[in-house]
Amino acid sequence: MAEKIKILVIDDEPSVVDAVRLILNDNGYDAVGVMTGRDGIEEGKRARFDVTITDLRLPDMSGLDVLRWIRSEDPQSRVIIITSHSTPEVLMKARNAGAVDVLPKPFSPSELIQMVNHALTIH
């Protein structure tokens, strides 16, 4: 049996982490959730994730900082930024830093799964 696709979820709102993990796990993914950028980086040091979903605004650092760290460790990694502060400038910064895309909050379960599936098709 093939291994499940591993996804790391980083958001400072427990309800967001729980909801995203539940949606992903219900759709056959193996999702792990943390609430700070530092904890996300620590998880990234322990295990390789196929996709990371990180909030733009975290209590200890920017989601872009997490993205840059992940990309420096694994240039092929796929990162999706989620934010309730989506602007064209944010979108440009995220893409320039190597994000697959930006998913504005609030988002539906189907939008989340569609974005993850899209990320997994990128090499």
Backbone hydrogen bonds, N-H to C=O, Kabsch-Sander energy under -0.5 kcal/mol:
donor,donor_aa,acceptor,acceptor_aa,energy
7,I,30,D,-2.4
8,L,51,V,-2.3
9,V,32,V,-3.0
10,I,53,I,-3.1
11,D,34,V,-1.9
16,V,13,E,-0.7
17,V,13,E,-2.3
18,D,14,P,-2.9
19,A,15,S,-2.3
20,V,16,V,-2.9
21,R,17,V,-2.5
22,L,18,D,-2.4
23,I,19,A,-2.6
24,L,20,V,-2.7
25,N,21,R,-3.2
26,D,22,L,-2.6
27,N,23,I,-0.9
27,N,24,L,-0.7
28,G,25,N,-1.6
29,Y,24,L,-2.4
30,D,5,I,-3.0
31,A,29,Y,-0.8
32,V,7,I,-2.6
34,V,9,V,-2.6
40,G,36,T,-1.9
41,I,37,G,-2.5
42,E,38,R,-2.3
43,E,39,D,-2.4
44,G,40,G,-2.2
45,K,41,I,-1.5
46,R,42,E,-1.3
47,A,43,E,-2.2
50,D,6,K,-1.9
51,V,6,K,-1.5
52,T,78,R,-2.4
53,I,8,L,-3.4
54,T,52,T,-0.6
54,T,80,I,-2.5
55,D,10,I,-2.5
56,L,82,I,-1.9
58,L,56,L,-0.7
58,L,61,M,-1.2
63,G,56,L,-3.4
66,V,62,S,-1.7
67,L,63,G,-2.5
68,R,64,L,-2.6
69,W,65,D,-2.2
70,I,66,V,-2.8
71,R,67,L,-2.7
72,S,68,R,-1.9
73,E,69,W,-1.7
74,D,70,I,-2.7
77,S,74,D,-2.5
78,R,50,D,-0.8
79,V,77,S,-0.5
80,I,52,T,-2.9
81,I,101,D,-2.3
82,I,54,T,-2.5
83,T,103,L,-1.6
87,T,85,H,-0.5
91,L,87,T,-2.6
92,M,88,P,-2.4
93,K,89,E,-2.7
94,A,90,V,-2.7
95,R,91,L,-2.4
96,N,92,M,-2.7
97,A,93,K,-1.7
98,G,95,R,-1.1
99,A,94,A,-2.8
100,V,79,V,-3.2
101,D,79,V,-0.7
103,L,81,I,-3.3
105,K,83,T,-3.0
112,L,108,S,-2.2
113,I,109,P,-2.5
114,Q,110,S,-2.4
115,M,111,E,-2.2
116,V,112,L,-2.4
117,N,113,I,-2.8
118,H,114,Q,-2.2
119,A,115,M,-2.5
120,L,116,V,-2.1
121,T,117,N,-0.6
121,T,118,H,-1.2
122,I,118,H,-0.6
122,I,119,A,-1.2
